[in-house]
Every structure is written in structure tokens, then in C-alpha cells.
Amino acid sequence: MGPKVWSLIGLVILLATNMILFQYTIESYMVYDHASMRLFMSIAIINVGLIILLYRYWKKIEYSDK
């Protein structure tokens, strides 16, 4: 498995993790647990940055081979 496959697997894992983090953020907001909400939201925002960087890396690999 080359770097394209590993990048794609990483993207899927990061997107799934991000969906779970946003679910926890909404649940924390609904029960007025603002400390946990801020923690989950900050981790989710960092996760979005990692997704963007990994997507750009995957796109670079995908289109440089052709």
C-alpha cells in the first residue's frame, strides 16, 4: 500500500473522529457542560486543520503520478 492509500485511510479516520467530536460538543452544550464543550470544540478545530493538510497532501500525490 502506497502513500495514496494511507492518506485516504487517514482522511477517513480523521473525518469519522471529527463527526464524533462534534457529536460530543453538541451533547456537552445541551447539558450546559461548557468546559467539556470547549475542549471537544478545540480538538475538533485542530482536527479540521489536520484534515485540510492531509487532503492537500493526498491531492498532490494523486495528481503528480499522472
mmCIF file as Biopython writes it, N, C-alpha, C and O atoms, coordinates in Angstrom:
data_model
#
loop_
_atom_site.group_PDB
_atom_site.id
_atom_site.type_symbol
_atom_site.label_atom_id
_atom_site.label_alt_id
_atom_site.label_comp_id
_atom_site.label_asym_id
_atom_site.label_entity_id
_atom_site.label_seq_id
_atom_site.pdbx_PDB_ins_code
_atom_site.Cartn_x
_atom_site.Cartn_y
_atom_site.Cartn_z
_atom_site.occupancy
_atom_site.B_iso_or_equiv
_atom_site.auth_seq_id
_atom_site.auth_asym_id
_atom_site.pdbx_PDB_model_num
ATOM 1   N N  . MET A ? 1  ? 0.837   -1.175 0.000   1.0 0.0 1  A 1 
ATOM 2   C CA . MET A ? 1  ? 0.000   0.000  0.000   1.0 0.0 1  A 1 
ATOM 3   C C  . MET A ? 1  ? 0.880   1.235  0.000   1.0 0.0 1  A 1 
ATOM 4   O O  . MET A ? 1  ? 1.767   1.398  0.838   1.0 0.0 1  A 1 
ATOM 5   N N  . GLY A ? 2  ? 0.613   2.083  -0.947  1.0 0.0 2  A 1 
ATOM 6   C CA . GLY A ? 2  ? 1.425   3.275  -1.108  1.0 0.0 2  A 1 
ATOM 7   C C  . GLY A ? 2  ? 0.919   4.444  -0.291  1.0 0.0 2  A 1 
ATOM 8   O O  . GLY A ? 2  ? -0.030  4.311  0.483   1.0 0.0 2  A 1 
ATOM 9   N N  . PRO A ? 3  ? 1.551   5.584  -0.465  1.0 0.0 3  A 1 
ATOM 10  C CA . PRO A ? 3  ? 1.149   6.761  0.297   1.0 0.0 3  A 1 
ATOM 11  C C  . PRO A ? 3  ? -0.260  7.254  -0.042  1.0 0.0 3  A 1 
ATOM 12  O O  . PRO A ? 3  ? -0.917  7.875  0.793   1.0 0.0 3  A 1 
ATOM 13  N N  . LYS A ? 4  ? -0.725  6.979  -1.269  1.0 0.0 4  A 1 
ATOM 14  C CA . LYS A ? 4  ? -2.085  7.402  -1.620  1.0 0.0 4  A 1 
ATOM 15  C C  . LYS A ? 4  ? -3.119  6.687  -0.770  1.0 0.0 4  A 1 
ATOM 16  O O  . LYS A ? 4  ? -4.069  7.300  -0.282  1.0 0.0 4  A 1 
ATOM 17  N N  . VAL A ? 5  ? -2.928  5.382  -0.597  1.0 0.0 5  A 1 
ATOM 18  C CA . VAL A ? 5  ? -3.892  4.594  0.172   1.0 0.0 5  A 1 
ATOM 19  C C  . VAL A ? 5  ? -3.851  4.988  1.648   1.0 0.0 5  A 1 
ATOM 20  O O  . VAL A ? 5  ? -4.893  5.132  2.287   1.0 0.0 5  A 1 
ATOM 21  N N  . TRP A ? 6  ? -2.641  5.160  2.186   1.0 0.0 6  A 1 
ATOM 22  C CA . TRP A ? 6  ? -2.535  5.535  3.593   1.0 0.0 6  A 1 
ATOM 23  C C  . TRP A ? 6  ? -3.120  6.925  3.845   1.0 0.0 6  A 1 
ATOM 24  O O  . TRP A ? 6  ? -3.735  7.162  4.885   1.0 0.0 6  A 1 
ATOM 25  N N  . SER A ? 7  ? -2.930  7.837  2.902   1.0 0.0 7  A 1 
ATOM 26  C CA . SER A ? 7  ? -3.511  9.174  3.047   1.0 0.0 7  A 1 
ATOM 27  C C  . SER A ? 7  ? -5.030  9.105  3.027   1.0 0.0 7  A 1 
ATOM 28  O O  . SER A ? 7  ? -5.695  9.792  3.801   1.0 0.0 7  A 1 
ATOM 29  N N  . LEU A ? 8  ? -5.575  8.287  2.152   1.0 0.0 8  A 1 
ATOM 30  C CA . LEU A ? 8  ? -7.022  8.145  2.076   1.0 0.0 8  A 1 
ATOM 31  C C  . LEU A ? 8  ? -7.582  7.506  3.345   1.0 0.0 8  A 1 
ATOM 32  O O  . LEU A ? 8  ? -8.631  7.923  3.836   1.0 0.0 8  A 1 
ATOM 33  N N  . ILE A ? 9  ? -6.898  6.507  3.874   1.0 0.0 9  A 1 
ATOM 34  C CA . ILE A ? 9  ? -7.337  5.883  5.127   1.0 0.0 9  A 1 
ATOM 35  C C  . ILE A ? 9  ? -7.268  6.902  6.268   1.0 0.0 9  A 1 
ATOM 36  O O  . ILE A ? 9  ? -8.165  6.957  7.110   1.0 0.0 9  A 1 
ATOM 37  N N  . GLY A ? 10 ? -6.216  7.697  6.294   1.0 0.0 10 A 1 
ATOM 38  C CA . GLY A ? 10 ? -6.091  8.742  7.313   1.0 0.0 10 A 1 
ATOM 39  C C  . GLY A ? 10 ? -7.207  9.762  7.225   1.0 0.0 10 A 1 
ATOM 40  O O  . GLY A ? 10 ? -7.730  10.204 8.247   1.0 0.0 10 A 1 
ATOM 41  N N  . LEU A ? 11 ? -7.578  10.143 5.996   1.0 0.0 11 A 1 
ATOM 42  C CA . LEU A ? 11 ? -8.678  11.083 5.828   1.0 0.0 11 A 1 
ATOM 43  C C  . LEU A ? 11 ? -9.985  10.512 6.366   1.0 0.0 11 A 1 
ATOM 44  O O  . LEU A ? 11 ? -10.735 11.213 7.046   1.0 0.0 11 A 1 
ATOM 45  N N  . VAL A ? 12 ? -10.258 9.270  6.072   1.0 0.0 12 A 1 
ATOM 46  C CA . VAL A ? 12 ? -11.497 8.649  6.547   1.0 0.0 12 A 1 
ATOM 47  C C  . VAL A ? 12 ? -11.515 8.586  8.072   1.0 0.0 12 A 1 
ATOM 48  O O  . VAL A ? 12 ? -12.540 8.870  8.693   1.0 0.0 12 A 1 
ATOM 49  N N  . ILE A ? 13 ? -10.385 8.215  8.678   1.0 0.0 13 A 1 
ATOM 50  C CA . ILE A ? 13 ? -10.309 8.138  10.135  1.0 0.0 13 A 1 
ATOM 51  C C  . ILE A ? 13 ? -10.487 9.524  10.764  1.0 0.0 13 A 1 
ATOM 52  O O  . ILE A ? 13 ? -11.213 9.671  11.747  1.0 0.0 13 A 1 
ATOM 53  N N  . LEU A ? 14 ? -9.831  10.531 10.203  1.0 0.0 14 A 1 
ATOM 54  C CA . LEU A ? 14 ? -9.960  11.876 10.751  1.0 0.0 14 A 1 
ATOM 55  C C  . LEU A ? 14 ? -11.379 12.420 10.591  1.0 0.0 14 A 1 
ATOM 56  O O  . LEU A ? 14 ? -11.882 13.093 11.491  1.0 0.0 14 A 1 
ATOM 57  N N  . LEU A ? 15 ? -12.028 12.143 9.469   1.0 0.0 15 A 1 
ATOM 58  C CA . LEU A ? 15 ? -13.405 12.596 9.293   1.0 0.0 15 A 1 
ATOM 59  C C  . LEU A ? 15 ? -14.353 11.914 10.268  1.0 0.0 15 A 1 
ATOM 60  O O  . LEU A ? 15 ? -15.251 12.555 10.813  1.0 0.0 15 A 1 
ATOM 61  N N  . ALA A ? 16 ? -14.159 10.621 10.490  1.0 0.0 16 A 1 
ATOM 62  C CA . ALA A ? 16 ? -15.012 9.912  11.455  1.0 0.0 16 A 1 
ATOM 63  C C  . ALA A ? 16 ? -14.783 10.441 12.873  1.0 0.0 16 A 1 
ATOM 64  O O  . ALA A ? 16 ? -15.734 10.616 13.635  1.0 0.0 16 A 1 
ATOM 65  N N  . THR A ? 17 ? -13.530 10.694 13.217  1.0 0.0 17 A 1 
ATOM 66  C CA . THR A ? 17 ? -13.217 11.254 14.530  1.0 0.0 17 A 1 
ATOM 67  C C  . THR A ? 17 ? -13.838 12.633 14.692  1.0 0.0 17 A 1 
ATOM 68  O O  . THR A ? 17 ? -14.323 12.977 15.769  1.0 0.0 17 A 1 
ATOM 69  N N  . ASN A ? 18 ? -13.825 13.413 13.633  1.0 0.0 18 A 1 
ATOM 70  C CA . ASN A ? 18 ? -14.390 14.753 13.686  1.0 0.0 18 A 1 
ATOM 71  C C  . ASN A ? 18 ? -15.901 14.707 13.898  1.0 0.0 18 A 1 
ATOM 72  O O  . ASN A ? 18 ? -16.442 15.521 14.646  1.0 0.0 18 A 1 
ATOM 73  N N  . MET A ? 19 ? -16.581 13.775 13.257  1.0 0.0 19 A 1 
ATOM 74  C CA . MET A ? 19 ? -18.023 13.652 13.452  1.0 0.0 19 A 1 
ATOM 75  C C  . MET A ? 19 ? -18.336 13.280 14.899  1.0 0.0 19 A 1 
ATOM 76  O O  . MET A ? 19 ? -19.295 13.796 15.474  1.0 0.0 19 A 1 
ATOM 77  N N  . ILE A ? 20 ? -17.547 12.398 15.489  1.0 0.0 20 A 1 
ATOM 78  C CA . ILE A ? 20 ? -17.757 12.011 16.885  1.0 0.0 20 A 1 
ATOM 79  C C  . ILE A ? 20 ? -17.501 13.194 17.817  1.0 0.0 20 A 1 
ATOM 80  O O  . ILE A ? 20 ? -18.248 13.410 18.771  1.0 0.0 20 A 1 
ATOM 81  N N  . LEU A ? 21 ? -16.440 13.960 17.537  1.0 0.0 21 A 1 
ATOM 82  C CA . LEU A ? 21 ? -16.140 15.125 18.368  1.0 0.0 21 A 1 
ATOM 83  C C  . LEU A ? 21 ? -17.244 16.172 18.291  1.0 0.0 21 A 1 
ATOM 84  O O  . LEU A ? 21 ? -17.591 16.771 19.309  1.0 0.0 21 A 1 
ATOM 85  N N  . PHE A ? 22 ? -17.798 16.403 17.119  1.0 0.0 22 A 1 
ATOM 86  C CA . PHE A ? 22 ? -18.893 17.362 17.008  1.0 0.0 22 A 1 
ATOM 87  C C  . PHE A ? 22 ? -20.148 16.858 17.717  1.0 0.0 22 A 1 
ATOM 88  O O  . PHE A ? 22 ? -20.912 17.661 18.252  1.0 0.0 22 A 1 
ATOM 89  N N  . GLN A ? 23 ? -20.371 15.557 17.732  1.0 0.0 23 A 1 
ATOM 90  C CA . GLN A ? 23 ? -21.494 14.996 18.483  1.0 0.0 23 A 1 
ATOM 91  C C  . GLN A ? 23 ? -21.296 15.244 19.982  1.0 0.0 23 A 1 
ATOM 92  O O  . GLN A ? 23 ? -22.230 15.652 20.673  1.0 0.0 23 A 1 
ATOM 93  N N  . TYR A ? 24 ? -20.081 15.000 20.483  1.0 0.0 24 A 1 
ATOM 94  C CA . TYR A ? 24 ? -19.793 15.254 21.897  1.0 0.0 24 A 1 
ATOM 95  C C  . TYR A ? 24 ? -19.928 16.733 22.229  1.0 0.0 24 A 1 
ATOM 96  O O  . TYR A ? 24 ? -20.369 17.086 23.323  1.0 0.0 24 A 1 
ATOM 97  N N  . THR A ? 25 ? -19.549 17.604 21.288  1.0 0.0 25 A 1 
ATOM 98  C CA . THR A ? 25 ? -19.680 19.043 21.510  1.0 0.0 25 A 1 
ATOM 99  C C  . THR A ? 25 ? -21.137 19.431 21.672  1.0 0.0 25 A 1 
ATOM 100 O O  . THR A ? 25 ? -21.481 20.200 22.569  1.0 0.0 25 A 1 
ATOM 101 N N  . ILE A ? 26 ? -21.988 18.907 20.816  1.0 0.0 26 A 1 
ATOM 102 C CA . ILE A ? 26 ? -23.416 19.232 20.896  1.0 0.0 26 A 1 
ATOM 103 C C  . ILE A ? 26 ? -24.016 18.675 22.187  1.0 0.0 26 A 1 
ATOM 104 O O  . ILE A ? 26 ? -24.814 19.351 22.836  1.0 0.0 26 A 1 
ATOM 105 N N  . GLU A ? 27 ? -23.643 17.450 22.567  1.0 0.0 27 A 1 
ATOM 106 C CA . GLU A ? 27 ? -24.153 16.880 23.816  1.0 0.0 27 A 1 
ATOM 107 C C  . GLU A ? 27 ? -23.691 17.691 25.022  1.0 0.0 27 A 1 
ATOM 108 O O  . GLU A ? 27 ? -24.464 17.887 25.959  1.0 0.0 27 A 1 
ATOM 109 N N  . SER A ? 28 ? -22.462 18.160 25.016  1.0 0.0 28 A 1 
ATOM 110 C CA . SER A ? 28 ? -21.965 18.979 26.122  1.0 0.0 28 A 1 
ATOM 111 C C  . SER A ? 28 ? -22.692 20.311 26.187  1.0 0.0 28 A 1 
ATOM 112 O O  . SER A ? 28 ? -22.946 20.830 27.274  1.0 0.0 28 A 1 
ATOM 113 N N  . TYR A ? 29 ? -23.025 20.862 25.039  1.0 0.0 29 A 1 
ATOM 114 C CA . TYR A ? 29 ? -23.764 22.124 25.006  1.0 0.0 29 A 1 
ATOM 115 C C  . TYR A ? 29 ? -25.171 21.940 25.555  1.0 0.0 29 A 1 
ATOM 116 O O  . TYR A ? 29 ? -25.684 22.806 26.264  1.0 0.0 29 A 1 
ATOM 117 N N  . MET A ? 30 ? -25.792 20.822 25.229  1.0 0.0 30 A 1 
ATOM 118 C CA . MET A ? 30 ? -27.169 20.591 25.671  1.0 0.0 30 A 1 
ATOM 119 C C  . MET A ? 30 ? -27.279 20.395 27.188  1.0 0.0 30 A 1 
ATOM 120 O O  . MET A ? 30 ? -28.309 20.725 27.776  1.0 0.0 30 A 1 
ATOM 121 N N  . VAL A ? 31 ? -26.246 19.870 27.817  1.0 0.0 31 A 1 
ATOM 122 C CA . VAL A ? 31 ? -26.286 19.667 29.275  1.0 0.0 31 A 1 
ATOM 123 C C  . VAL A ? 31 ? -25.533 20.770 30.020  1.0 0.0 31 A 1 
ATOM 124 O O  . VAL A ? 31 ? -25.262 20.639 31.214  1.0 0.0 31 A 1 
ATOM 125 N N  . TYR A ? 32 ? -25.195 21.855 29.321  1.0 0.0 32 A 1 
ATOM 126 C CA . TYR A ? 32 ? -24.547 23.027 29.910  1.0 0.0 32 A 1 
ATOM 127 C C  . TYR A ? 32 ? -23.194 22.701 30.551  1.0 0.0 32 A 1 
ATOM 128 O O  . TYR A ? 32 ? -22.841 23.274 31.582  1.0 0.0 32 A 1 
ATOM 129 N N  . ASP A ? 33 ? -22.452 21.798 29.951  1.0 0.0 33 A 1 
ATOM 130 C CA . ASP A ? 33 ? -21.099 21.481 30.414  1.0 0.0 33 A 1 
ATOM 131 C C  . ASP A ? 33 ? -20.123 22.208 29.488  1.0 0.0 33 A 1 
ATOM 132 O O  . ASP A ? 33 ? -19.578 21.628 28.549  1.0 0.0 33 A 1 
ATOM 133 N N  . HIS A ? 34 ? -19.921 23.484 29.776  1.0 0.0 34 A 1 
ATOM 134 C CA . HIS A ? 34 ? -19.168 24.323 28.847  1.0 0.0 34 A 1 
ATOM 135 C C  . HIS A ? 34 ? -17.676 24.022 28.822  1.0 0.0 34 A 1 
ATOM 136 O O  . HIS A ? 34 ? -17.023 24.269 27.808  1.0 0.0 34 A 1 
ATOM 137 N N  . ALA A ? 35 ? -17.125 23.502 29.897  1.0 0.0 35 A 1 
ATOM 138 C CA . ALA A ? 35 ? -15.695 23.162 29.902  1.0 0.0 35 A 1 
ATOM 139 C C  . ALA A ? 35 ? -15.426 22.019 28.920  1.0 0.0 35 A 1 
ATOM 140 O O  . ALA A ? 35 ? -14.472 22.077 28.145  1.0 0.0 35 A 1 
ATOM 141 N N  . SER A ? 36 ? -16.260 20.991 28.954  1.0 0.0 36 A 1 
ATOM 142 C CA . SER A ? 36 ? -16.089 19.888 28.012  1.0 0.0 36 A 1 
ATOM 143 C C  . SER A ? 36 ? -16.394 20.335 26.588  1.0 0.0 36 A 1 
ATOM 144 O O  . SER A ? 36 ? -15.758 19.880 25.637  1.0 0.0 36 A 1 
ATOM 145 N N  . MET A ? 37 ? -17.365 21.221 26.447  1.0 0.0 37 A 1 
ATOM 146 C CA . MET A ? 37 ? -17.718 21.710 25.112  1.0 0.0 37 A 1 
ATOM 147 C C  . MET A ? 37 ? -16.533 22.429 24.474  1.0 0.0 37 A 1 
ATOM 148 O O  . MET A ? 37 ? -16.233 22.217 23.299  1.0 0.0 37 A 1 
ATOM 149 N N  . ARG A ? 38 ? -15.861 23.277 25.247  1.0 0.0 38 A 1 
ATOM 150 C CA . ARG A ? 38 ? -14.698 23.998 24.712  1.0 0.0 38 A 1 
ATOM 151 C C  . ARG A ? 38 ? -13.568 23.034 24.360  1.0 0.0 38 A 1 
ATOM 152 O O  . ARG A ? 38 ? -12.886 23.214 23.351  1.0 0.0 38 A 1 
ATOM 153 N N  . LEU A ? 39 ? -13.372 22.022 25.181  1.0 0.0 39 A 1 
ATOM 154 C CA . LEU A ? 39 ? -12.326 21.042 24.918  1.0 0.0 39 A 1 
ATOM 155 C C  . LEU A ? 39 ? -12.598 20.280 23.626  1.0 0.0 39 A 1 
ATOM 156 O O  . LEU A ? 39 ? -11.726 20.175 22.764  1.0 0.0 39 A 1 
ATOM 157 N N  . PHE A ? 40 ? -13.824 19.743 23.495  1.0 0.0 40 A 1 
ATOM 158 C CA . PHE A ? 40 ? -14.166 18.986 22.293  1.0 0.0 40 A 1 
ATOM 159 C C  . PHE A ? 40 ? -14.140 19.865 21.044  1.0 0.0 40 A 1 
ATOM 160 O O  . PHE A ? 40 ? -13.706 19.420 19.981  1.0 0.0 40 A 1 
ATOM 161 N N  . MET A ? 41 ? -14.599 21.105 21.168  1.0 0.0 41 A 1 
ATOM 162 C CA . MET A ? 41 ? -14.607 22.000 20.012  1.0 0.0 41 A 1 
ATOM 163 C C  . MET A ? 41 ? -13.190 22.368 19.593  1.0 0.0 41 A 1 
ATOM 164 O O  . MET A ? 41 ? -12.906 22.443 18.398  1.0 0.0 41 A 1 
ATOM 165 N N  . SER A ? 42 ? -12.298 22.597 20.545  1.0 0.0 42 A 1 
ATOM 166 C CA . SER A ? 42 ? -10.919 22.944 20.170  1.0 0.0 42 A 1 
ATOM 167 C C  . SER A ? 42 ? -10.216 21.748 19.530  1.0 0.0 42 A 1 
ATOM 168 O O  . SER A ? 42 ? -9.452  21.920 18.581  1.0 0.0 42 A 1 
ATOM 169 N N  . ILE A ? 43 ? -10.463 20.551 20.034  1.0 0.0 43 A 1 
ATOM 170 C CA . ILE A ? 43 ? -9.876  19.364 19.407  1.0 0.0 43 A 1 
ATOM 171 C C  . ILE A ? 43 ? -10.438 19.181 18.003  1.0 0.0 43 A 1 
ATOM 172 O O  . ILE A ? 43 ? -9.704  18.807 17.088  1.0 0.0 43 A 1 
ATOM 173 N N  . ALA A ? 44 ? -11.731 19.440 17.821  1.0 0.0 44 A 1 
ATOM 174 C CA . ALA A ? 44 ? -12.352 19.307 16.502  1.0 0.0 44 A 1 
ATOM 175 C C  . ALA A ? 44 ? -11.787 20.324 15.517  1.0 0.0 44 A 1 
ATOM 176 O O  . ALA A ? 44 ? -11.597 20.009 14.343  1.0 0.0 44 A 1 
ATOM 177 N N  . ILE A ? 45 ? -11.520 21.532 15.982  1.0 0.0 45 A 1 
ATOM 178 C CA . ILE A ? 45 ? -10.955 22.556 15.091  1.0 0.0 45 A 1 
ATOM 179 C C  . ILE A ? 45 ? -9.540  22.174 14.670  1.0 0.0 45 A 1 
ATOM 180 O O  . ILE A ? 45 ? -9.174  22.346 13.507  1.0 0.0 45 A 1 
ATOM 181 N N  . ILE A ? 46 ? -8.742  21.656 15.603  1.0 0.0 46 A 1 
ATOM 182 C CA . ILE A ? 46 ? -7.404  21.168 15.252  1.0 0.0 46 A 1 
ATOM 183 C C  . ILE A ? 46 ? -7.512  20.012 14.265  1.0 0.0 46 A 1 
ATOM 184 O O  . ILE A ? 46 ? -6.716  19.902 13.332  1.0 0.0 46 A 1 
ATOM 185 N N  . ASN A ? 47 ? -8.499  19.156 14.479  1.0 0.0 47 A 1 
ATOM 186 C CA . ASN A ? 47 ? -8.726  18.021 13.596  1.0 0.0 47 A 1 
ATOM 187 C C  . ASN A ? 47 ? -9.075  18.486 12.177  1.0 0.0 47 A 1 
ATOM 188 O O  . ASN A ? 47 ? -8.640  17.872 11.203  1.0 0.0 47 A 1 
ATOM 189 N N  . VAL A ? 48 ? -9.849  19.554 12.055  1.0 0.0 48 A 1 
ATOM 190 C CA . VAL A ? 48 ? -10.179 20.097 10.732  1.0 0.0 48 A 1 
ATOM 191 C C  . VAL A ? 48 ? -8.916  20.580 10.030  1.0 0.0 48 A 1 
ATOM 192 O O  . VAL A ? 48 ? -8.760  20.375 8.826   1.0 0.0 48 A 1 
ATOM 193 N N  . GLY A ? 49 ? -8.012  21.221 10.770  1.0 0.0 49 A 1 
ATOM 194 C CA . GLY A ? 49 ? -6.745  21.640 10.184  1.0 0.0 49 A 1 
ATOM 195 C C  . GLY A ? 49 ? -5.931  20.462 9.675   1.0 0.0 49 A 1 
ATOM 196 O O  . GLY A ? 49 ? -5.330  20.533 8.603   1.0 0.0 49 A 1 
ATOM 197 N N  . LEU A ? 50 ? -5.910  19.375 10.448  1.0 0.0 50 A 1 
ATOM 198 C CA . LEU A ? 50 ? -5.200  18.177 10.001  1.0 0.0 50 A 1 
ATOM 199 C C  . LEU A ? 50 ? -5.855  17.563 8.761   1.0 0.0 50 A 1 
ATOM 200 O O  . LEU A ? 50 ? -5.166  17.066 7.870   1.0 0.0 50 A 1 
ATOM 201 N N  . ILE A ? 51 ? -7.177  17.601 8.713   1.0 0.0 51 A 1 
ATOM 202 C CA . ILE A ? 51 ? -7.880  17.077 7.541   1.0 0.0 51 A 1 
ATOM 203 C C  . ILE A ? 51 ? -7.516  17.875 6.302   1.0 0.0 51 A 1 
ATOM 204 O O  . ILE A ? 51 ? -7.273  17.301 5.241   1.0 0.0 51 A 1 
ATOM 205 N N  . ILE A ? 52 ? -7.476  19.188 6.427   1.0 0.0 52 A 1 
ATOM 206 C CA . ILE A ? 52 ? -7.136  20.043 5.279   1.0 0.0 52 A 1 
ATOM 207 C C  . ILE A ? 52 ? -5.716  19.757 4.803   1.0 0.0 52 A 1 
ATOM 208 O O  . ILE A ? 52 ? -5.474  19.626 3.603   1.0 0.0 52 A 1 
ATOM 209 N N  . LEU A ? 53 ? -4.772  19.661 5.750   1.0 0.0 53 A 1 
ATOM 210 C CA . LEU A ? 53 ? -3.384  19.377 5.370   1.0 0.0 53 A 1 
ATOM 211 C C  . LEU A ? 53 ? -3.244  18.010 4.718   1.0 0.0 53 A 1 
ATOM 212 O O  . LEU A ? 53 ? -2.540  17.874 3.717   1.0 0.0 53 A 1 
ATOM 213 N N  . LEU A ? 54 ? -3.899  17.002 5.265   1.0 0.0 54 A 1 
ATOM 214 C CA . LEU A ? 54 ? -3.809  15.660 4.703   1.0 0.0 54 A 1 
ATOM 215 C C  . LEU A ? 54 ? -4.483  15.579 3.339   1.0 0.0 54 A 1 
ATOM 216 O O  . LEU A ? 54 ? -4.009  14.867 2.455   1.0 0.0 54 A 1 
ATOM 217 N N  . TYR A ? 55 ? -5.592  16.308 3.162   1.0 0.0 55 A 1 
ATOM 218 C CA . TYR A ? 55 ? -6.252  16.327 1.862   1.0 0.0 55 A 1 
ATOM 219 C C  . TYR A ? 55 ? -5.356  16.976 0.806   1.0 0.0 55 A 1 
ATOM 220 O O  . TYR A ? 55 ? -5.253  16.481 -0.316  1.0 0.0 55 A 1 
ATOM 221 N N  . ARG A ? 56 ? -4.717  18.072 1.165   1.0 0.0 56 A 1 
ATOM 222 C CA . ARG A ? 56 ? -3.813  18.720 0.207   1.0 0.0 56 A 1 
ATOM 223 C C  . ARG A ? 56 ? -2.650  17.809 -0.153  1.0 0.0 56 A 1 
ATOM 224 O O  . ARG A ? 56 ? -2.224  17.781 -1.308  1.0 0.0 56 A 1 
ATOM 225 N N  . TYR A ? 57 ? -2.125  17.058 0.822   1.0 0.0 57 A 1 
ATOM 226 C CA . TYR A ? 57 ? -1.048  16.106 0.561   1.0 0.0 57 A 1 
ATOM 227 C C  . TYR A ? 57 ? -1.528  14.986 -0.355  1.0 0.0 57 A 1 
ATOM 228 O O  . TYR A ? 57 ? -0.830  14.602 -1.293  1.0 0.0 57 A 1 
ATOM 229 N N  . TRP A ? 58 ? -2.732  14.458 -0.079  1.0 0.0 58 A 1 
ATOM 230 C CA . TRP A ? 58 ? -3.285  13.387 -0.903  1.0 0.0 58 A 1 
ATOM 231 C C  . TRP A ? 58 ? -3.530  13.869 -2.336  1.0 0.0 58 A 1 
ATOM 232 O O  . TRP A ? 58 ? -3.247  13.153 -3.297  1.0 0.0 58 A 1 
ATOM 233 N N  . LYS A ? 59 ? -4.055  15.081 -2.469  1.0 0.0 59 A 1 
ATOM 234 C CA . LYS A ? 59 ? -4.318  15.635 -3.794  1.0 0.0 59 A 1 
ATOM 235 C C  . LYS A ? 59 ? -3.014  15.825 -4.564  1.0 0.0 59 A 1 
ATOM 236 O O  . LYS A ? 59 ? -2.961  15.570 -5.767  1.0 0.0 59 A 1 
ATOM 237 N N  . LYS A ? 60 ? -1.967  16.269 -3.882  1.0 0.0 60 A 1 
ATOM 238 C CA . LYS A ? 60 ? -0.659  16.438 -4.524  1.0 0.0 60 A 1 
ATOM 239 C C  . LYS A ? 60 ? -0.122  15.107 -5.020  1.0 0.0 60 A 1 
ATOM 240 O O  . LYS A ? 60 ? 0.388   15.020 -6.137  1.0 0.0 60 A 1 
ATOM 241 N N  . ILE A ? 61 ? -0.232  14.070 -4.200  1.0 0.0 61 A 1 
ATOM 242 C CA . ILE A ? 61 ? 0.226   12.736 -4.603  1.0 0.0 61 A 1 
ATOM 243 C C  . ILE A ? 61 ? -0.619  12.180 -5.756  1.0 0.0 61 A 1 
ATOM 244 O O  . ILE A ? 61 ? -0.091  11.601 -6.706  1.0 0.0 61 A 1 
ATOM 245 N N  . GLU A ? 62 ? -1.921  12.364 -5.654  1.0 0.0 62 A 1 
ATOM 246 C CA . GLU A ? 62 ? -2.845  11.796 -6.641  1.0 0.0 62 A 1 
ATOM 247 C C  . GLU A ? 62 ? -2.585  12.375 -8.036  1.0 0.0 62 A 1 
ATOM 248 O O  . GLU A ? 62 ? -2.560  11.639 -9.022  1.0 0.0 62 A 1 
ATOM 249 N N  . TYR A ? 63 ? -2.395  13.674 -8.112  1.0 0.0 63 A 1 
ATOM 250 C CA . TYR A ? 63 ? -2.263  14.290 -9.435  1.0 0.0 63 A 1 
ATOM 251 C C  . TYR A ? 63 ? -0.831  14.388 -9.935  1.0 0.0 63 A 1 
ATOM 252 O O  . TYR A ? 63 ? -0.609  14.728 -11.098 1.0 0.0 63 A 1 
ATOM 253 N N  . SER A ? 64 ? 0.146   14.098 -9.081  1.0 0.0 64 A 1 
ATOM 254 C CA . SER A ? 64 ? 1.534   14.125 -9.566  1.0 0.0 64 A 1 
ATOM 255 C C  . SER A ? 64 ? 1.933   12.822 -10.255 1.0 0.0 64 A 1 
ATOM 256 O O  . SER A ? 64 ? 2.897   12.805 -11.019 1.0 0.0 64 A 1 
ATOM 257 N N  . ASP A ? 65 ? 1.212   11.734 -9.999  1.0 0.0 65 A 1 
ATOM 258 C CA . ASP A ? 65 ? 1.544   10.442 -10.608 1.0 0.0 65 A 1 
ATOM 259 C C  . ASP A ? 65 ? 1.143   10.370 -12.084 1.0 0.0 65 A 1 
ATOM 260 O O  . ASP A ? 65 ? 1.702   9.582  -12.846 1.0 0.0 65 A 1 
ATOM 261 N N  . LYS A ? 66 ? 0.188   11.182 -12.473 1.0 0.0 66 A 1 
ATOM 262 C CA . LYS A ? 66 ? -0.340  11.069 -13.850 1.0 0.0 66 A 1 
ATOM 263 C C  . LYS A ? 66 ? 0.466   11.846 -14.839 1.0 0.0 66 A 1 
ATOM 264 O O  . LYS A ? 66 ? 0.148   11.849 -16.028 1.0 0.0 66 A 1 
#
